[in-house]
């Protein structure tokens, strides 16, 4: 599989921000799934996926990657 040149020649800071953005999208998806689980019609049907824990984990990883990568990416290093 051929990667686009923007990803192949991206700096470490840029890759950290991109990965942080992907984790942020995953966290938003987890948040929506938790909201869907809470608003279900059949209250006795309990799900097995810990959406809140996954949301928190993804947000912490996304925040860390973006916080560490964004300053260097803006500075152009």
PDB file of N, H, CA, C and O in Angstrom:
ATOM      1  N   UNK A   1       0.839  -1.171   0.000  1.00  0.00           N
ATOM      2  CA  UNK A   1       0.000   0.000   0.000  1.00  0.00           C
ATOM      3  C   UNK A   1       0.890   1.243   0.000  1.00  0.00           C
ATOM      4  O   UNK A   1       1.810   1.364   0.809  1.00  0.00           O
ATOM      5  N   UNK A   2       0.604   2.145  -0.905  1.00  0.00           N
ATOM      6  H   UNK A   2      -0.144   2.047  -1.562  1.00  0.00           H
ATOM      7  CA  UNK A   2       1.403   3.360  -1.023  1.00  0.00           C
ATOM      8  C   UNK A   2       0.783   4.457  -0.161  1.00  0.00           C
ATOM      9  O   UNK A   2      -0.392   4.794  -0.308  1.00  0.00           O
ATOM     10  N   UNK A   3       1.597   5.006   0.742  1.00  0.00           N
ATOM     11  H   UNK A   3       2.551   4.732   0.861  1.00  0.00           H
ATOM     12  CA  UNK A   3       1.144   6.098   1.596  1.00  0.00           C
ATOM     13  C   UNK A   3       1.250   7.424   0.861  1.00  0.00           C
ATOM     14  O   UNK A   3       2.137   7.597   0.026  1.00  0.00           O
ATOM     15  N   UNK A   4       0.357   8.366   1.159  1.00  0.00           N
ATOM     16  H   UNK A   4      -0.364   8.226   1.837  1.00  0.00           H
ATOM     17  CA  UNK A   4       0.501   9.712   0.588  1.00  0.00           C
ATOM     18  C   UNK A   4       1.794  10.357   1.079  1.00  0.00           C
ATOM     19  O   UNK A   4       2.264  10.061   2.178  1.00  0.00           O
ATOM     20  N   UNK A   5       2.362  11.230   0.270  1.00  0.00           N
ATOM     21  H   UNK A   5       1.980  11.471  -0.623  1.00  0.00           H
ATOM     22  CA  UNK A   5       3.620  11.882   0.623  1.00  0.00           C
ATOM     23  C   UNK A   5       3.512  12.696   1.909  1.00  0.00           C
ATOM     24  O   UNK A   5       4.494  12.822   2.641  1.00  0.00           O
ATOM     25  N   UNK A   6       2.320  13.256   2.198  1.00  0.00           N
ATOM     26  H   UNK A   6       1.523  13.154   1.604  1.00  0.00           H
ATOM     27  CA  UNK A   6       2.142  14.045   3.416  1.00  0.00           C
ATOM     28  C   UNK A   6       2.337  13.179   4.662  1.00  0.00           C
ATOM     29  O   UNK A   6       2.850  13.661   5.672  1.00  0.00           O
ATOM     30  N   UNK A   7       1.937  11.916   4.602  1.00  0.00           N
ATOM     31  H   UNK A   7       1.520  11.524   3.782  1.00  0.00           H
ATOM     32  CA  UNK A   7       2.122  11.026   5.748  1.00  0.00           C
ATOM     33  C   UNK A   7       3.504  10.396   5.759  1.00  0.00           C
ATOM     34  O   UNK A   7       4.081  10.185   6.825  1.00  0.00           O
ATOM     35  N   UNK A   8       4.041  10.092   4.579  1.00  0.00           N
ATOM     36  H   UNK A   8       3.572  10.263   3.713  1.00  0.00           H
ATOM     37  CA  UNK A   8       5.336   9.432   4.523  1.00  0.00           C
ATOM     38  C   UNK A   8       6.454  10.340   5.033  1.00  0.00           C
ATOM     39  O   UNK A   8       7.390   9.872   5.681  1.00  0.00           O
ATOM     40  N   UNK A   9       6.357  11.625   4.742  1.00  0.00           N
ATOM     41  H   UNK A   9       5.597  12.006   4.216  1.00  0.00           H
ATOM     42  CA  UNK A   9       7.408  12.563   5.128  1.00  0.00           C
ATOM     43  C   UNK A   9       6.994  13.457   6.291  1.00  0.00           C
ATOM     44  O   UNK A   9       7.577  14.524   6.482  1.00  0.00           O
ATOM     45  N   UNK A  10       6.001  13.041   7.069  1.00  0.00           N
ATOM     46  H   UNK A  10       5.528  12.174   6.914  1.00  0.00           H
ATOM     47  CA  UNK A  10       5.538  13.832   8.205  1.00  0.00           C
ATOM     48  C   UNK A  10       6.529  13.733   9.360  1.00  0.00           C
ATOM     49  O   UNK A  10       7.178  12.705   9.557  1.00  0.00           O
ATOM     50  N   UNK A  11       6.629  14.804  10.105  1.00  0.00           N
ATOM     51  H   UNK A  11       6.102  15.639   9.945  1.00  0.00           H
ATOM     52  CA  UNK A  11       7.513  14.799  11.276  1.00  0.00           C
ATOM     53  C   UNK A  11       6.858  14.012  12.406  1.00  0.00           C
ATOM     54  O   UNK A  11       5.683  13.651  12.332  1.00  0.00           O
ATOM     55  N   UNK A  12       7.637  13.755  13.450  1.00  0.00           N
ATOM     56  H   UNK A  12       8.591  14.048  13.510  1.00  0.00           H
ATOM     57  CA  UNK A  12       7.098  13.039  14.599  1.00  0.00           C
ATOM     58  C   UNK A  12       5.991  13.838  15.273  1.00  0.00           C
ATOM     59  O   UNK A  12       5.003  13.266  15.734  1.00  0.00           O
ATOM     60  N   UNK A  13       6.150  15.141  15.330  1.00  0.00           N
ATOM     61  H   UNK A  13       6.952  15.605  14.955  1.00  0.00           H
ATOM     62  CA  UNK A  13       5.136  15.989  15.955  1.00  0.00           C
ATOM     63  C   UNK A  13       3.837  15.944  15.149  1.00  0.00           C
ATOM     64  O   UNK A  13       2.750  15.880  15.723  1.00  0.00           O
ATOM     65  N   UNK A  14       3.951  15.977  13.838  1.00  0.00           N
ATOM     66  H   UNK A  14       4.834  16.028  13.372  1.00  0.00           H
ATOM     67  CA  UNK A  14       2.759  15.924  12.996  1.00  0.00           C
ATOM     68  C   UNK A  14       2.060  14.574  13.126  1.00  0.00           C
ATOM     69  O   UNK A  14       0.831  14.513  13.145  1.00  0.00           O
ATOM     70  N   UNK A  15       2.829  13.499  13.215  1.00  0.00           N
ATOM     71  H   UNK A  15       3.827  13.548  13.200  1.00  0.00           H
ATOM     72  CA  UNK A  15       2.232  12.177  13.387  1.00  0.00           C
ATOM     73  C   UNK A  15       1.547  12.057  14.748  1.00  0.00           C
ATOM     74  O   UNK A  15       0.518  11.391  14.867  1.00  0.00           O
ATOM     75  N   UNK A  16       2.111  12.696  15.774  1.00  0.00           N
ATOM     76  H   UNK A  16       2.947  13.237  15.677  1.00  0.00           H
ATOM     77  CA  UNK A  16       1.482  12.680  17.099  1.00  0.00           C
ATOM     78  C   UNK A  16       0.153  13.418  17.069  1.00  0.00           C
ATOM     79  O   UNK A  16      -0.820  12.959  17.667  1.00  0.00           O
ATOM     80  N   UNK A  17       0.097  14.551  16.385  1.00  0.00           N
ATOM     81  H   UNK A  17       0.888  14.924  15.900  1.00  0.00           H
ATOM     82  CA  UNK A  17      -1.151  15.315  16.299  1.00  0.00           C
ATOM     83  C   UNK A  17      -2.191  14.544  15.490  1.00  0.00           C
ATOM     84  O   UNK A  17      -3.367  14.531  15.852  1.00  0.00           O
ATOM     85  N   UNK A  18      -1.777  13.908  14.412  1.00  0.00           N
ATOM     86  H   UNK A  18      -0.822  13.918  14.118  1.00  0.00           H
ATOM     87  CA  UNK A  18      -2.715  13.119  13.597  1.00  0.00           C
ATOM     88  C   UNK A  18      -3.257  11.941  14.400  1.00  0.00           C
ATOM     89  O   UNK A  18      -4.454  11.657  14.361  1.00  0.00           O
ATOM     90  N   UNK A  19      -2.379  11.258  15.125  1.00  0.00           N
ATOM     91  H   UNK A  19      -1.407  11.489  15.156  1.00  0.00           H
ATOM     92  CA  UNK A  19      -2.819  10.132  15.942  1.00  0.00           C
ATOM     93  C   UNK A  19      -3.726  10.614  17.073  1.00  0.00           C
ATOM     94  O   UNK A  19      -4.711   9.953  17.403  1.00  0.00           O
ATOM     95  N   UNK A  20      -3.401  11.753  17.663  1.00  0.00           N
ATOM     96  H   UNK A  20      -2.601  12.290  17.395  1.00  0.00           H
ATOM     97  CA  UNK A  20      -4.260  12.331  18.693  1.00  0.00           C
ATOM     98  C   UNK A  20      -5.636  12.683  18.151  1.00  0.00           C
ATOM     99  O   UNK A  20      -6.642  12.505  18.838  1.00  0.00           O
ATOM    100  N   UNK A  21      -5.683  13.181  16.926  1.00  0.00           N
ATOM    101  H   UNK A  21      -4.866  13.327  16.368  1.00  0.00           H
ATOM    102  CA  UNK A  21      -6.971  13.469  16.292  1.00  0.00           C
ATOM    103  C   UNK A  21      -7.785  12.208  16.054  1.00  0.00           C
ATOM    104  O   UNK A  21      -9.007  12.214  16.203  1.00  0.00           O
ATOM    105  N   UNK A  22      -7.107  11.124  15.683  1.00  0.00           N
ATOM    106  H   UNK A  22      -6.114  11.119  15.561  1.00  0.00           H
ATOM    107  CA  UNK A  22      -7.808   9.848  15.494  1.00  0.00           C
ATOM    108  C   UNK A  22      -8.368   9.342  16.822  1.00  0.00           C
ATOM    109  O   UNK A  22      -9.489   8.835  16.869  1.00  0.00           O
ATOM    110  N   UNK A  23      -7.592   9.477  17.904  1.00  0.00           N
ATOM    111  H   UNK A  23      -6.681   9.888  17.865  1.00  0.00           H
ATOM    112  CA  UNK A  23      -8.093   9.078  19.211  1.00  0.00           C
ATOM    113  C   UNK A  23      -9.233   9.985  19.661  1.00  0.00           C
ATOM    114  O   UNK A  23     -10.145   9.529  20.351  1.00  0.00           O
ATOM    115  N   UNK A  24      -9.195  11.250  19.284  1.00  0.00           N
ATOM    116  H   UNK A  24      -8.454  11.620  18.723  1.00  0.00           H
ATOM    117  CA  UNK A  24     -10.281  12.167  19.619  1.00  0.00           C
ATOM    118  C   UNK A  24     -11.575  11.750  18.911  1.00  0.00           C
ATOM    119  O   UNK A  24     -12.649  11.783  19.511  1.00  0.00           O
ATOM    120  N   UNK A  25     -11.472  11.361  17.646  1.00  0.00           N
ATOM    121  H   UNK A  25     -10.599  11.334  17.158  1.00  0.00           H
ATOM    122  CA  UNK A  25     -12.652  10.872  16.918  1.00  0.00           C
ATOM    123  C   UNK A  25     -13.181   9.586  17.537  1.00  0.00           C
ATOM    124  O   UNK A  25     -14.393   9.393  17.632  1.00  0.00           O
ATOM    125  N   UNK A  26     -12.283   8.711  17.956  1.00  0.00           N
ATOM    126  H   UNK A  26     -11.298   8.868  17.879  1.00  0.00           H
ATOM    127  CA  UNK A  26     -12.696   7.474  18.611  1.00  0.00           C
ATOM    128  C   UNK A  26     -13.391   7.774  19.937  1.00  0.00           C
ATOM    129  O   UNK A  26     -14.369   7.113  20.285  1.00  0.00           O
ATOM    130  N   UNK A  27     -12.901   8.753  20.670  1.00  0.00           N
ATOM    131  H   UNK A  27     -12.106   9.290  20.387  1.00  0.00           H
ATOM    132  CA  UNK A  27     -13.529   9.140  21.937  1.00  0.00           C
ATOM    133  C   UNK A  27     -14.923   9.703  21.709  1.00  0.00           C
ATOM    134  O   UNK A  27     -15.838   9.424  22.483  1.00  0.00           O
ATOM    135  N   UNK A  28     -15.093  10.490  20.660  1.00  0.00           N
ATOM    136  H   UNK A  28     -14.349  10.717  20.031  1.00  0.00           H
ATOM    137  CA  UNK A  28     -16.422  11.021  20.340  1.00  0.00           C
ATOM    138  C   UNK A  28     -17.372   9.888  19.995  1.00  0.00           C
ATOM    139  O   UNK A  28     -18.540   9.910  20.383  1.00  0.00           O
ATOM    140  N   UNK A  29     -16.871   8.894  19.265  1.00  0.00           N
ATOM    141  H   UNK A  29     -15.922   8.876  18.950  1.00  0.00           H
ATOM    142  CA  UNK A  29     -17.690   7.717  18.959  1.00  0.00           C
ATOM    143  C   UNK A  29     -18.097   6.961  20.219  1.00  0.00           C
ATOM    144  O   UNK A  29     -19.237   6.511  20.330  1.00  0.00           O
ATOM    145  N   UNK A  30     -17.178   6.819  21.166  1.00  0.00           N
ATOM    146  H   UNK A  30     -16.252   7.185  21.076  1.00  0.00           H
ATOM    147  CA  UNK A  30     -17.491   6.155  22.435  1.00  0.00           C
ATOM    148  C   UNK A  30     -18.523   6.946  23.220  1.00  0.00           C
ATOM    149  O   UNK A  30     -19.415   6.368  23.841  1.00  0.00           O
ATOM    150  N   UNK A  31     -18.403   8.265  23.194  1.00  0.00           N
ATOM    151  H   UNK A  31     -17.679   8.735  22.690  1.00  0.00           H
ATOM    152  CA  UNK A  31     -19.366   9.115  23.888  1.00  0.00           C
ATOM    153  C   UNK A  31     -20.766   8.947  23.297  1.00  0.00           C
ATOM    154  O   UNK A  31     -21.750   8.869  24.033  1.00  0.00           O
ATOM    155  N   UNK A  32     -20.849   8.891  21.980  1.00  0.00           N
ATOM    156  H   UNK A  32     -20.050   8.954  21.383  1.00  0.00           H
ATOM    157  CA  UNK A  32     -22.152   8.698  21.333  1.00  0.00           C
ATOM    158  C   UNK A  32     -22.736   7.325  21.632  1.00  0.00           C
ATOM    159  O   UNK A  32     -23.946   7.200  21.818  1.00  0.00           O
ATOM    160  N   UNK A  33     -21.906   6.302  21.683  1.00  0.00           N
ATOM    161  H   UNK A  33     -20.923   6.404  21.532  1.00  0.00           H
ATOM    162  CA  UNK A  33     -22.402   4.963  21.985  1.00  0.00           C
ATOM    163  C   UNK A  33     -22.874   4.862  23.434  1.00  0.00           C
ATOM    164  O   UNK A  33     -23.856   4.173  23.711  1.00  0.00           O
ATOM    165  N   UNK A  34     -22.198   5.530  24.357  1.00  0.00           N
ATOM    166  H   UNK A  34     -21.400   6.090  24.132  1.00  0.00           H
ATOM    167  CA  UNK A  34     -22.656   5.548  25.752  1.00  0.00           C
ATOM    168  C   UNK A  34     -23.990   6.269  25.864  1.00  0.00           C
ATOM    169  O   UNK A  34     -24.872   5.840  26.609  1.00  0.00           O
ATOM    170  N   UNK A  35     -24.136   7.344  25.138  1.00  0.00           N
ATOM    171  H   UNK A  35     -23.420   7.691  24.532  1.00  0.00           H
ATOM    172  CA  UNK A  35     -25.403   8.076  25.153  1.00  0.00           C
ATOM    173  C   UNK A  35     -26.534   7.213  24.584  1.00  0.00           C
ATOM    174  O   UNK A  35     -27.658   7.232  25.087  1.00  0.00           O
ATOM    175  N   UNK A  36     -26.216   6.455  23.525  1.00  0.00           N
ATOM    176  H   UNK A  36     -25.303   6.440  23.117  1.00  0.00           H
ATOM    177  CA  UNK A  36     -27.206   5.549  22.934  1.00  0.00           C
ATOM    178  C   UNK A  36     -27.587   4.448  23.918  1.00  0.00           C
ATOM    179  O   UNK A  36     -28.755   4.068  24.005  1.00  0.00           O
ATOM    180  N   UNK A  37     -26.597   3.933  24.665  1.00  0.00           N
ATOM    181  H   UNK A  37     -25.648   4.242  24.594  1.00  0.00           H
ATOM    182  CA  UNK A  37     -26.863   2.863  25.631  1.00  0.00           C
ATOM    183  C   UNK A  37     -27.746   3.362  26.773  1.00  0.00           C
ATOM    184  O   UNK A  37     -28.629   2.640  27.238  1.00  0.00           O
ATOM    185  N   UNK A  38     -27.512   4.586  27.223  1.00  0.00           N
ATOM    186  H   UNK A  38     -26.795   5.172  26.846  1.00  0.00           H
ATOM    187  CA  UNK A  38     -28.294   5.134  28.330  1.00  0.00           C
ATOM    188  C   UNK A  38     -29.736   5.392  27.912  1.00  0.00           C
ATOM    189  O   UNK A  38     -30.646   5.247  28.728  1.00  0.00           O
ATOM    190  N   UNK A  39     -29.958   5.765  26.678  1.00  0.00           N
ATOM    191  H   UNK A  39     -29.218   5.883  26.015  1.00  0.00           H
ATOM    192  CA  UNK A  39     -31.302   6.110  26.212  1.00  0.00           C
ATOM    193  C   UNK A  39     -32.051   4.936  25.578  1.00  0.00           C
ATOM    194  O   UNK A  39     -33.043   5.155  24.883  1.00  0.00           O
ATOM    195  N   UNK A  40     -31.608   3.710  25.798  1.00  0.00           N
ATOM    196  H   UNK A  40     -30.802   3.532  26.363  1.00  0.00           H
ATOM    197  CA  UNK A  40     -32.268   2.563  25.168  1.00  0.00           C
ATOM    198  C   UNK A  40     -33.671   2.373  25.732  1.00  0.00           C
ATOM    199  O   UNK A  40     -33.973   2.796  26.848  1.00  0.00           O
ATOM    200  N   UNK A  41     -34.518   1.731  24.938  1.00  0.00           N
ATOM    201  H   UNK A  41     -34.273   1.387  24.032  1.00  0.00           H
ATOM    202  CA  UNK A  41     -35.915   1.537  25.331  1.00  0.00           C
ATOM    203  C   UNK A  41     -36.048   0.409  26.354  1.00  0.00           C
ATOM    204  O   UNK A  41     -36.799   0.538  27.321  1.00  0.00           O
ATOM    205  N   UNK A  42     -35.331  -0.685  26.150  1.00  0.00           N
ATOM    206  H   UNK A  42     -34.721  -0.790  25.365  1.00  0.00           H
ATOM    207  CA  UNK A  42     -35.411  -1.828  27.073  1.00  0.00           C
ATOM    208  C   UNK A  42     -34.328  -1.666  28.137  1.00  0.00           C
ATOM    209  O   UNK A  42     -33.159  -1.960  27.887  1.00  0.00           O
ATOM    210  N   UNK A  43     -34.713  -1.206  29.304  1.00  0.00           N
ATOM    211  H   UNK A  43     -35.663  -0.968  29.507  1.00  0.00           H
ATOM    212  CA  UNK A  43     -33.754  -0.883  30.356  1.00  0.00           C
ATOM    213  C   UNK A  43     -33.069  -2.139  30.909  1.00  0.00           C
ATOM    214  O   UNK A  43     -31.980  -2.042  31.475  1.00  0.00           O
ATOM    215  N   UNK A  44     -33.679  -3.295  30.756  1.00  0.00           N
ATOM    216  H   UNK A  44     -34.563  -3.374  30.296  1.00  0.00           H
ATOM    217  CA  UNK A  44     -33.101  -4.513  31.307  1.00  0.00           C
ATOM    218  C   UNK A  44     -32.054  -5.148  30.382  1.00  0.00           C
ATOM    219  O   UNK A  44     -31.418  -6.128  30.769  1.00  0.00           O
ATOM    220  N   UNK A  45     -31.866  -4.624  29.199  1.00  0.00           N
ATOM    221  H   UNK A  45     -32.382  -3.827  28.885  1.00  0.00           H
ATOM    222  CA  UNK A  45     -30.830  -5.136  28.294  1.00  0.00           C
ATOM    223  C   UNK A  45     -29.534  -4.382  28.582  1.00  0.00           C
ATOM    224  O   UNK A  45     -29.359  -3.241  28.154  1.00  0.00           O
ATOM    225  N   UNK A  46     -28.649  -5.020  29.296  1.00  0.00           N
ATOM    226  H   UNK A  46     -28.791  -5.947  29.643  1.00  0.00           H
ATOM    227  CA  UNK A  46     -27.405  -4.386  29.718  1.00  0.00           C
ATOM    228  C   UNK A  46     -26.318  -4.713  28.703  1.00  0.00           C
ATOM    229  O   UNK A  46     -26.152  -5.871  28.321  1.00  0.00           O
ATOM    230  N   UNK A  47     -25.582  -3.707  28.270  1.00  0.00           N
ATOM    231  H   UNK A  47     -25.717  -2.766  28.580  1.00  0.00           H
ATOM    232  CA  UNK A  47     -24.477  -3.919  27.340  1.00  0.00           C
ATOM    233  C   UNK A  47     -23.223  -4.360  28.072  1.00  0.00           C
ATOM    234  O   UNK A  47     -23.126  -4.239  29.294  1.00  0.00           O
ATOM    235  N   UNK A  48     -22.269  -4.872  27.315  1.00  0.00           N
ATOM    236  H   UNK A  48     -22.348  -4.970  26.323  1.00  0.00           H
ATOM    237  CA  UNK A  48     -21.045  -5.380  27.941  1.00  0.00           C
ATOM    238  C   UNK A  48     -19.833  -4.506  27.657  1.00  0.00           C
ATOM    239  O   UNK A  48     -18.763  -4.757  28.211  1.00  0.00           O
ATOM    240  N   UNK A  49     -19.962  -3.494  26.816  1.00  0.00           N
ATOM    241  H   UNK A  49     -20.831  -3.290  26.366  1.00  0.00           H
ATOM    242  CA  UNK A  49     -18.823  -2.632  26.479  1.00  0.00           C
ATOM    243  C   UNK A  49     -18.771  -1.459  27.459  1.00  0.00           C
ATOM    244  O   UNK A  49     -19.763  -0.748  27.620  1.00  0.00           O
ATOM    245  N   UNK A  50     -17.633  -1.251  28.111  1.00  0.00           N
ATOM    246  H   UNK A  50     -16.827  -1.829  27.980  1.00  0.00           H
ATOM    247  CA  UNK A  50     -17.512  -0.124  29.053  1.00  0.00           C
ATOM    248  C   UNK A  50     -17.219   1.181  28.307  1.00  0.00           C
ATOM    249  O   UNK A  50     -16.071   1.622  28.250  1.00  0.00           O
ATOM    250  N   UNK A  51     -18.246   1.789  27.743  1.00  0.00           N
ATOM    251  H   UNK A  51     -19.179   1.431  27.789  1.00  0.00           H
ATOM    252  CA  UNK A  51     -18.064   2.965  26.889  1.00  0.00           C
ATOM    253  C   UNK A  51     -17.465   4.139  27.647  1.00  0.00           C
ATOM    254  O   UNK A  51     -16.658   4.880  27.086  1.00  0.00           O
ATOM    255  N   UNK A  52     -17.836   4.326  28.893  1.00  0.00           N
ATOM    256  H   UNK A  52     -18.492   3.725  29.349  1.00  0.00           H
ATOM    257  CA  UNK A  52     -17.309   5.455  29.658  1.00  0.00           C
ATOM    258  C   UNK A  52     -15.811   5.313  29.883  1.00  0.00           C
ATOM    259  O   UNK A  52     -15.066   6.283  29.742  1.00  0.00           O
ATOM    260  N   UNK A  53     -15.369   4.117  30.229  1.00  0.00           N
ATOM    261  H   UNK A  53     -15.974   3.330  30.343  1.00  0.00           H
ATOM    262  CA  UNK A  53     -13.938   3.877  30.417  1.00  0.00           C
ATOM    263  C   UNK A  53     -13.153   4.034  29.128  1.00  0.00           C
ATOM    264  O   UNK A  53     -12.054   4.589  29.130  1.00  0.00           O
ATOM    265  N   UNK A  54     -13.710   3.547  28.025  1.00  0.00           N
ATOM    266  H   UNK A  54     -14.602   3.095  28.023  1.00  0.00           H
ATOM    267  CA  UNK A  54     -13.049   3.714  26.728  1.00  0.00           C
ATOM    268  C   UNK A  54     -12.984   5.189  26.329  1.00  0.00           C
ATOM    269  O   UNK A  54     -11.981   5.648  25.782  1.00  0.00           O
ATOM    270  N   UNK A  55     -14.061   5.925  26.607  1.00  0.00           N
ATOM    271  H   UNK A  55     -14.876   5.553  27.052  1.00  0.00           H
ATOM    272  CA  UNK A  55     -14.075   7.353  26.318  1.00  0.00           C
ATOM    273  C   UNK A  55     -12.980   8.078  27.094  1.00  0.00           C
ATOM    274  O   UNK A  55     -12.241   8.883  26.527  1.00  0.00           O
ATOM    275  N   UNK A  56     -12.879   7.795  28.384  1.00  0.00           N
ATOM    276  H   UNK A  56     -13.480   7.141  28.844  1.00  0.00           H
ATOM    277  CA  UNK A  56     -11.866   8.460  29.206  1.00  0.00           C
ATOM    278  C   UNK A  56     -10.454   8.110  28.755  1.00  0.00           C
ATOM    279  O   UNK A  56      -9.589   8.982  28.685  1.00  0.00           O
ATOM    280  N   UNK A  57     -10.220   6.835  28.448  1.00  0.00           N
ATOM    281  H   UNK A  57     -10.923   6.126  28.504  1.00  0.00           H
ATOM    282  CA  UNK A  57      -8.897   6.420  28.001  1.00  0.00           C
ATOM    283  C   UNK A  57      -8.527   7.108  26.680  1.00  0.00           C
ATOM    284  O   UNK A  57      -7.409   7.601  26.528  1.00  0.00           O
ATOM    285  N   UNK A  58      -9.456   7.138  25.737  1.00  0.00           N
ATOM    286  H   UNK A  58     -10.364   6.737  25.860  1.00  0.00           H
ATOM    287  CA  UNK A  58      -9.181   7.772  24.446  1.00  0.00           C
ATOM    288  C   UNK A  58      -8.967   9.268  24.580  1.00  0.00           C
ATOM    289  O   UNK A  58      -8.120   9.834  23.888  1.00  0.00           O
ATOM    290  N   UNK A  59      -9.723   9.924  25.461  1.00  0.00           N
ATOM    291  H   UNK A  59     -10.411   9.464  26.023  1.00  0.00           H
ATOM    292  CA  UNK A  59      -9.549  11.362  25.658  1.00  0.00           C
ATOM    293  C   UNK A  59      -8.203  11.683  26.301  1.00  0.00           C
ATOM    294  O   UNK A  59      -7.566  12.672  25.940  1.00  0.00           O
ATOM    295  N   UNK A  60      -7.767  10.857  27.247  1.00  0.00           N
ATOM    296  H   UNK A  60      -8.285  10.053  27.539  1.00  0.00           H
ATOM    297  CA  UNK A  60      -6.474  11.094  27.889  1.00  0.00           C
ATOM    298  C   UNK A  60      -5.343  10.912  26.886  1.00  0.00           C
ATOM    299  O   UNK A  60      -4.415  11.719  26.836  1.00  0.00           O
ATOM    300  N   UNK A  61      -5.420   9.851  26.086  1.00  0.00           N
ATOM    301  H   UNK A  61      -6.174   9.195  26.126  1.00  0.00           H
ATOM    302  CA  UNK A  61      -4.381   9.613  25.074  1.00  0.00           C
ATOM    303  C   UNK A  61      -4.393  10.729  24.035  1.00  0.00           C
ATOM    304  O   UNK A  61      -3.337  11.235  23.657  1.00  0.00           O
ATOM    305  N   UNK A  62      -5.590  11.118  23.567  1.00  0.00           N
ATOM    306  H   UNK A  62      -6.448  10.706  23.875  1.00  0.00           H
ATOM    307  CA  UNK A  62      -5.697  12.179  22.565  1.00  0.00           C
ATOM    308  C   UNK A  62      -5.176  13.500  23.109  1.00  0.00           C
ATOM    309  O   UNK A  62      -4.435  14.204  22.422  1.00  0.00           O
ATOM    310  N   UNK A  63      -5.549  13.840  24.318  1.00  0.00           N
ATOM    311  H   UNK A  63      -6.151  13.268  24.876  1.00  0.00           H
ATOM    312  CA  UNK A  63      -5.086  15.091  24.912  1.00  0.00           C
ATOM    313  C   UNK A  63      -3.579  15.113  25.083  1.00  0.00           C
ATOM    314  O   UNK A  63      -2.936  16.130  24.824  1.00  0.00           O
ATOM    315  N   UNK A  64      -3.018  14.006  25.514  1.00  0.00           N
ATOM    316  H   UNK A  64      -3.541  13.180  25.724  1.00  0.00           H
ATOM    317  CA  UNK A  64      -1.566  13.935  25.681  1.00  0.00           C
ATOM    318  C   UNK A  64      -0.818  14.050  24.368  1.00  0.00           C
ATOM    319  O   UNK A  64       0.162  14.789  24.271  1.00  0.00           O
ATOM    320  N   UNK A  65      -1.273  13.324  23.355  1.00  0.00           N
ATOM    321  H   UNK A  65      -2.069  12.724  23.434  1.00  0.00           H
ATOM    322  CA  UNK A  65      -0.595  13.378  22.059  1.00  0.00           C
ATOM    323  C   UNK A  65      -0.703  14.762  21.427  1.00  0.00           C
ATOM    324  O   UNK A  65       0.272  15.280  20.882  1.00  0.00           O
ATOM    325  N   UNK A  66      -1.875  15.348  21.501  1.00  0.00           N
ATOM    326  H   UNK A  66      -2.667  14.927  21.944  1.00  0.00           H
ATOM    327  CA  UNK A  66      -2.056  16.674  20.901  1.00  0.00           C
ATOM    328  C   UNK A  66      -1.271  17.726  21.683  1.00  0.00           C
ATOM    329  O   UNK A  66      -0.664  18.617  21.089  1.00  0.00           O
ATOM    330  N   UNK A  67      -1.282  17.626  23.004  1.00  0.00           N
ATOM    331  H   UNK A  67      -1.775  16.902  23.487  1.00  0.00           H
ATOM    332  CA  UNK A  67      -0.558  18.604  23.821  1.00  0.00           C
ATOM    333  C   UNK A  67       0.949  18.518  23.612  1.00  0.00           C
ATOM    334  O   UNK A  67       1.638  19.537  23.666  1.00  0.00           O
ATOM    335  N   UNK A  68       1.466  17.328  23.377  1.00  0.00           N
ATOM    336  H   UNK A  68       0.906  16.500  23.333  1.00  0.00           H
ATOM    337  CA  UNK A  68       2.905  17.186  23.167  1.00  0.00           C
ATOM    338  C   UNK A  68       3.322  17.490  21.727  1.00  0.00           C
ATOM    339  O   UNK A  68       4.419  17.997  21.497  1.00  0.00           O
ATOM    340  N   UNK A  69       2.468  17.188  20.769  1.00  0.00           N
ATOM    341  H   UNK A  69       1.576  16.775  20.956  1.00  0.00           H
ATOM    342  CA  UNK A  69       2.843  17.359  19.376  1.00  0.00           C
ATOM    343  C   UNK A  69       2.536  18.711  18.769  1.00  0.00           C
ATOM    344  O   UNK A  69       3.241  19.158  17.865  1.00  0.00           O
ATOM    345  N   UNK A  70       1.494  19.370  19.252  1.00  0.00           N
ATOM    346  H   UNK A  70       0.922  19.006  19.987  1.00  0.00           H
ATOM    347  CA  UNK A  70       1.056  20.622  18.639  1.00  0.00           C
ATOM    348  C   UNK A  70       2.084  21.762  18.735  1.00  0.00           C
ATOM    349  O   UNK A  70       2.298  22.448  17.736  1.00  0.00           O
ATOM    350  N   UNK A  71       2.719  21.993  19.871  1.00  0.00           N
ATOM    351  H   UNK A  71       2.546  21.436  20.683  1.00  0.00           H
ATOM    352  CA  UNK A  71       3.696  23.097  19.920  1.00  0.00           C
ATOM    353  C   UNK A  71       4.871  22.915  18.950  1.00  0.00           C
ATOM    354  O   UNK A  71       5.298  23.869  18.301  1.00  0.00           O
ATOM    355  N   UNK A  72       5.383  21.696  18.859  1.00  0.00           N
ATOM    356  H   UNK A  72       5.036  20.921  19.387  1.00  0.00           H
ATOM    357  CA  UNK A  72       6.492  21.449  17.937  1.00  0.00           C
ATOM    358  C   UNK A  72       6.029  21.515  16.480  1.00  0.00           C
ATOM    359  O   UNK A  72       6.781  21.948  15.607  1.00  0.00           O
ATOM    360  N   UNK A  73       4.810  21.093  16.225  1.00  0.00           N
ATOM    361  H   UNK A  73       4.199  20.741  16.935  1.00  0.00           H
ATOM    362  CA  UNK A  73       4.278  21.129  14.857  1.00  0.00           C
ATOM    363  C   UNK A  73       4.056  22.583  14.411  1.00  0.00           C
ATOM    364  O   UNK A  73       4.327  22.934  13.263  1.00  0.00           O
ATOM    365  N   UNK A  74       3.563  23.415  15.324  1.00  0.00           N
ATOM    366  H   UNK A  74       3.343  23.130  16.256  1.00  0.00           H
ATOM    367  CA  UNK A  74       3.365  24.832  14.999  1.00  0.00           C
ATOM    368  C   UNK A  74       4.701  25.525  14.793  1.00  0.00           C
ATOM    369  O   UNK A  74       4.837  26.376  13.915  1.00  0.00           O
ATOM    370  N   UNK A  75       5.694  25.156  15.611  1.00  0.00           N
ATOM    371  H   UNK A  75       5.584  24.464  16.324  1.00  0.00           H
ATOM    372  CA  UNK A  75       7.019  25.768  15.462  1.00  0.00           C
ATOM    373  C   UNK A  75       7.739  25.297  14.202  1.00  0.00           C
ATOM    374  O   UNK A  75       8.713  25.921  13.782  1.00  0.00           O
ATOM    375  N   UNK A  76       7.284  24.226  13.604  1.00  0.00           N
ATOM    376  H   UNK A  76       6.493  23.719  13.946  1.00  0.00           H
ATOM    377  CA  UNK A  76       7.859  23.757  12.354  1.00  0.00           C
ATOM    378  C   UNK A  76       9.057  22.824  12.512  1.00  0.00           C
ATOM    379  O   UNK A  76       9.868  22.709  11.593  1.00  0.00           O
ATOM    380  N   UNK A  77       9.181  22.172  13.631  1.00  0.00           N
ATOM    381  H   UNK A  77       8.522  22.265  14.377  1.00  0.00           H
ATOM    382  CA  UNK A  77      10.295  21.251  13.842  1.00  0.00           C
ATOM    383  C   UNK A  77       9.966  19.861  13.439  1.00  0.00           C
ATOM    384  O   UNK A  77      10.806  18.969  13.557  1.00  0.00           O
TER     385      UNK A  77
END
